Amino acid sequence: MSSSKSVAADVVVVGGGLVGSAIAYGLAKEGLATTLLDEGDDAFRASRGNFGLVWVQGKGSDLPDYALWTRSSADLWPKFTEVLLTETAVDVGYSKPGGLMFCMTEEELEERAVLLGRMRFNTTGGYDFKILDRQDVRQLVPGVGDAVAGASYCPHDGHVSPLLLLRALHRAILKKVDYQPGQEVTAIDWKNGAFHVRTRHDAYIAPRLVLAAGLGNAALAPLVGLSAPVRPVRGQILVTEKVEPFLDLPTLHVRQTEAGTVMMGDSHEDVGFDVSTTLSASRDIASRALVQFPLLADVQVIRTWGALRVMTPDGYPIYEQSQSHPGAFLVTCHSGVTLAAVHAMRLAPAIARGELPPELARFRSDRFEVER
């Protein structure tokens, strides 16, 4: 089928969620003529269902390279949000007060201390955390329930509004990027050192290509000699009415937004591409929140939703440049919020140079190949 138009650029980015938008933004700031193809809001976009944590503690517990990559993004977030605010006038609601992971028993608290201690030992430059006993937690968060035995605290953790972050990135890229909404990619050809990316109506040509299409990468990656073995994992979230401030720090399962609403979540469900909500998951999420914060007992839940995480077999990202199609890059992860800063400020400049940061060598997709 012939195309109605053909657009040339330095790089084409496929995927308009948080991952693709952050990379496109960073590429444009490097001076590359960047085209961003966004399938649209009818896609299974993880960005709109995100809990909003910028989270470090516990990530990469068995892979120090990921712990370092996550920490590097958290370190970049203050500058990242400052630049976005200056360029777009959108306050994404980012704060970095540190975060808490509650433990319900003394045994769980001891196990948490061992895990984070091992991470501190294995991670270059150390790994900051504190183990808080029951009394420490109550001094820090007076409303916490009596059933909480203690918590781990990490000063690098924070939280943000994922919807405002997506708005800020899209507002920024509209000034710098050729943004093309409603463009589902149907084919990718590689001819004479350039990628010809076709949608239902148009064609886009560039010597570099970034696949950041989330779950869509599974079908797109093989077109350029790459592999993206990703599957959807549903997470459900509950949001309450506005209440008086009681929680200054984000926790892994409960956080209070700037507006005063309370978000509760972190379910993990293998249900395919089903984004519906269920009473059983809502009940479990609410019950856990009530144990941790009994003051929520009379607070009304006003909204629930389900969204799909982009999950690889081991839960870690894929960062890879194609060997058979040089210039094609694959980026797949389920931490688009936490990693947004490092994607824009470190990954994108490396892709602009035609390479990946050396510390990402561990994240090739061939780690999933089974030796015969």
N, C-alpha and C positions, 0 to 999 in steps of 0.2 A: 504494500500500500504506500503510495507516495505521501510525502510530508507536506504540510502547508507552509512550513518555514524551516529553515536550518540555521541554527545559532552557534557561533563559534565562541569559545572562551579558553582561558588558561586551564581551568579545572571545572569539572562538573561534580557536584555533591548530590547524592541521592538520599533523600530522607530529611524531612523538615521538622523533626522532633528536637528534643534538647541536644542529642548527640550531633546530629547533622547541622543544626543551627549554630552550635558553638564552634564546630570546625569551619563551617562556611564563613562565620564572622571572623575567625582568626586568620583564615586564608586571605580574605579581603583586606584585612589590616596589614598583611604582608605585601600588598600591592598586586595580587593576582586577580585577573578578571574572573570572577566566580559566578557560576550559575548554580542555583539551588532548586532541585526538583522535589516538590512536596506533593505526595499523593493526596493529602487533605485530611480533614477531621473524620472522614469515614474509615480511615485506616485504624488498625489496632495500636493506637499511639499510647505508649507507656507514660509519656510526659504529662498527660492530663489526669492521670490517676496516682501520681506519685505522692508519697507521704511527706516529702520535703526535708528530709534530713541531709545534712552535710556531715557524713559520719566516718570516723576513723577507727575507733576502738573495736578490736576484734577482727577487723577486715585483714585478710591475708595471714590468718593464724598459722596456716601450714605452707604459706608462700610469701617469704619476705619481700620479693620483688613487688608484689601487689600491695603489701603494707607500705612500702616506700612510695609507690605511685599514688596511692590514696592520700598519704600524708602530704606529698608534694602539692596535690590539688588543694587540700585544706589550707596549706600555707599561702597559696596564691589567691584564695577566695576574697580576702579583704581588698586587695588591689583590683581584682576582677569586678567586684560589685561597685567599687568606686568609679572605675572607668565606664561601666554601663550607666551608672547614674548621671555622669557628666555628659555622655553622648545621647542619652534617651530621655532623661528626666523621670525615669521609672525607678522608684525605690522598690527593690525586690524583697524587702523585709528580712534581709540577712542579719543574723547575729551569731556570735561565737562565744557563748558563755561556758562552753564545755557541756558534756552530755553524761547521762546516767544510764547504766544497765542494772536494773534491779535483780537481786537474787532473793529467793523465797526461803532458802534454808542455809544453815551454816555450811553444810557440805557443798552446796552450789557456790557459795561465796569463796570457799577454799579452792574449788576447781577453777573458778574464774581468776583468782590470784595466780594460780599455777600457769594457766594459759597465757595471760598477759605478761607474766614474768618471763615465760619462754619467748614471747614475741620481742620483749625488750632485749633479751640476750641475743636473738638472731637477727635483729634489724639494725642495719648500719646507722649510727648516730643515736641509737637508743629509741625508747618508746615510752612516752610519758603517760602515767596513769597513777591513780590512787585507789586503794581498797578502803571503803567506808563501812564502818560497823553500823548497827541499828541506830545508835545515838547520833553518830555523825550525819546520817541520812536525815534524821528528823530535824536536826539543826539547820540543814541546808534546804529541806523541803518539808515544812511543818505539816502539810496536809497528807503526808504519806501514811498508808495503813500499817497497823500493828503487825500484820503478817509478813511484812518485808523485813528480811534478816539483815540486809545490807546492800551495797551497790559498788560497782566499779565506776570510777569517774575518769574521763579523759578530757584534758583542756583543749584538745584540737577539734572537738565536735561542735557542731552548730546546726542551725536550721534556717529555712528560707521558704518563701512561697513559690512553689514550682510553676504555678500559672503566671505569676508576675515575672518570673525568670524567663519563661517562654515568650511573654509579651515583650520584655525588654530586648531579648535577642532578635525577635522578628522586627521590632522597630529599628534596631541598629542595622540589621542586614538590608532592610528596605532602602537605606541610604547608601549602601556599599555594594550590594549583591544583586544580580539579576535573579529575582525570586519568581519562580514559576509554580503557582499552586495548581492543584487538580491535574497533576502530571504523573500518572502511573507508568512506570517504565515497562515496556513490552519486549524490548530486545536490546542487546549491546553487541556491537561488532567492533573489531579492532583491525584497522586498516592503515598501513603506512605510518605506524607510530602514533595513531590518534584513535580515540574511542568515539564511536558513533552511537550515541544513546538515543533510542527511539521511544517515543510515547505513542499514544493512539493517534495523535495529530501532528506532532512535530519531531524534529531531530536536533540533537545538541552534540557538538563536536569539540573535543578537547584532548590535549596530550596527557592529562591526568584525570583520574576518576577516583572518587571516594564513595564507597558503599557504606552508608550509615542509616540503613532503612529498617533497623530493628529486626523483627521477625521476618520481614520481607527479604532480608539478606540470604536466607536459606535458599531461595530460588535464584537470586541474582548472582551470588558469589561464583557458582560453577561457570557462569558465562564468561568469566575472566580468569579461569584457572585456579579459583580459590574455593574454600569450603567453609560453610557457616552452619554447623550442626546445632541449631538453636531450637528451643521449644518454648511454648507459652506456659507460664506459671501464674495462676490468678492470685491476686491479693485483694482483699476487701477492706474498705475503710468506712468508719462511722464518724460523723461530725455532729457536734452538739450546738445548741443555742449558745449565745454569748453569756459568759459568766465573769464574775470579778476575777482579776488576776490572782492566780495561786501557784503557777508553775513557771518560773523564769528559765529553767533549763529544759532542753528537750530530753526525753527518755526514748528508749528503743521502741516502745509500744504506745506511748501517750505523749502528746505535746500540745501546748496551748499557743494559738496563733496570736499575732499582734492585735487582731480584731476582737479577741476574747473567746472565740470558739475553741473547742477542744477536739483534736483529731485522735482517733484510736484505730489501730490497725495491726498489720504484719501477719496476715494469714498467708499460707503457702498451699495452693491447691492445684493438682494436676488434673485439669478438666478440659484440656484442649483450648479452643478459641471462644469459650463461653465467658462473657464478661458480666453475667447476671449476678445478683446478690442472693444470699441464702440466709434463712432464719437461723440455721445452726451455727454458721460462722459468725453472724452478728451477735448471737448469744454468747459465744465463746469469747469474742473480742471484748464485749461489754463486761462480762463476768471478770475477766482478768483485770480490766481497768478499774473496776469497783474494788477489787482486792487491794490494788495498789493505791487507789484514791477513793476512799469511802464517801468523800464529800460530793462525788458525782451521782450519788444515788437518786436524787430528785431532779437531775438535769435532763432536759429533753433532747433526744436525738432528732435532728431535723433533716439529715440526709445520709444516705449510704450509696456506695458505688463499688464496682469491681473493675479492675484493670489488669492487664497482662504484663508480667515481667518478661524480659528477653533472657532466657537462661541457657547457658552452654552446659555440657555434661558435667563439668567440674565447678560450675558457678563463676568462673573467672572470665575476663574479657578475651576477645580475639583482636589482636592488632597485627596486621600482616600486609606486606606488599607482594603482589603476584610475581612469581618468577617467569611464568610463561607470557604474561602481559605486563611488562614493566610500566610503572606509572599508575597501576590500579591498586588502591588501598582498601582494605576491609577493616571496619571498626564496629565491633559488636560488644555491648556491655549492658548490664542491668542497673548500673549506678550512674545514670545520666546527670542527676543533680550533683552528687558529690564530685564527679569527675569533670563537670562543665568547665571549671576554671583551667584545669591542666589541658583539656582538649583544645580550648581556645588559645591558651598562652604558651603551650609547649609542643603539643602534638601538631597543631596546624602549622607553625613555623617549620617544623621538621619536614612535614609533607610538602610544603612549599619548596624546600631544598631537594625534594625527591627521595627522602629517606624517612626512617622511623627513629625515634630516640633509642639509643643502644640498650637502655634498661628494659625495653619492651620485647627483646629477643625471646624471652620465655613464653610469650603469649601467642605464638604461631598456632595455627589450627592442626598442624601435624602431630601435636601432642595427643590427639585423640585417636590416632591410627593404632590399630591393634597389630602387634608383631605376630607374624605367622611362622 
